[in-house]
């Protein structure tokens, strides 16, 4: 299954994953939230702070710098979505538009 910004998915259960490259995130605490969006702009469901993790700097590339690295990044990560199972015709969940951005 190919992902793109406005790919409409059939009713079913899906797994979406992405890999975060090493050294992409600065040290600190990060939280992950999830939104289900319909018609690319209507949030039909969501959950804030679903996952929390902390990144630690190993200081190996700092040289003589002892401060905190500054900066924020906004990468376009490669998402992969796979169909786990198709819902039955009487399933109460509608098809949704998948938009990871």
C-alpha positions in Angstrom: 0.0 0.0 0.0 1.4 3.4 -1.0 1.1 6.4 1.3 0.6 9.9 0.2 -0.8 13.1 1.8 -4.4 12.4 0.9 -4.7 8.7 0.4 -8.2 7.5 1.4 -8.0 4.2 3.1 -10.8 1.5 3.2 -12.4 0.6 6.5 -10.1 -1.7 8.5 -7.3 -1.9 11.0 -4.0 -0.4 9.9 -0.5 -0.1 11.3 1.5 3.0 10.4 5.2 3.2 11.2 8.1 5.5 10.6 11.8 5.4 11.4 13.5 8.4 13.1 17.1 8.7 11.9 19.9 8.7 14.5 21.0 12.2 15.6 17.8 13.8 14.3 16.3 14.8 17.7 18.0 17.0 20.2 18.2 15.8 23.8 15.0 16.3 25.8 11.5 14.9 26.4 9.2 14.3 23.4 5.5 13.5 23.4 3.5 11.8 20.6 -0.1 12.7 19.8 -2.4 11.0 17.3 -5.2 12.5 15.2 -7.7 10.9 12.9 -8.7 13.4 10.2 -11.6 13.4 7.7 -11.5 15.4 4.5 -8.0 16.6 5.2 -9.2 19.2 7.8 -11.8 17.8 10.2 -10.4 16.1 13.3 -12.8 13.2 14.1 -10.8 11.8 17.0 -7.5 12.3 18.7 -5.3 11.5 21.7 -2.7 13.8 23.1 0.5 12.6 24.8 -0.2 9.0 23.8 3.6 8.2 24.0 6.4 10.0 25.8 10.1 9.3 25.5 13.4 11.0 26.3 16.5 11.4 24.2 19.9 11.6 25.9 22.9 13.1 24.3 26.1 11.0 24.6 28.3 14.0 24.3 30.6 12.2 21.8 30.5 14.9 19.1 30.5 18.0 21.3 34.2 18.5 21.5 34.7 21.2 24.2 31.1 22.4 24.1 29.3 21.7 27.4 26.1 23.6 26.8 22.8 22.4 25.4 22.6 22.1 21.6 20.0 24.6 20.2 17.6 24.0 17.5 14.4 22.4 16.3 13.9 20.3 13.2 10.9 19.6 11.0 11.7 16.6 8.8 9.4 14.8 6.3 9.7 11.3 7.6 8.9 8.3 5.5 5.7 6.7 6.8 4.6 3.1 5.9 1.0 2.0 6.3 -0.1 -1.6 6.1 -3.6 -3.2 6.3 -3.9 -5.6 9.2 -7.6 -6.6 8.6 -10.6 -5.4 6.7 -13.6 -4.5 8.7 -17.0 -6.3 8.2 -19.7 -4.4 6.2 -21.6 -3.5 9.4 -18.5 -2.1 11.1 -19.3 1.3 12.9 -16.0 2.8 12.0 -16.0 4.9 8.7 -13.1 5.1 6.2 -10.7 7.9 7.1 -8.2 9.9 5.1 -4.6 9.1 6.2 -2.5 12.2 6.4 0.7 11.9 8.6 1.6 15.6 8.2 
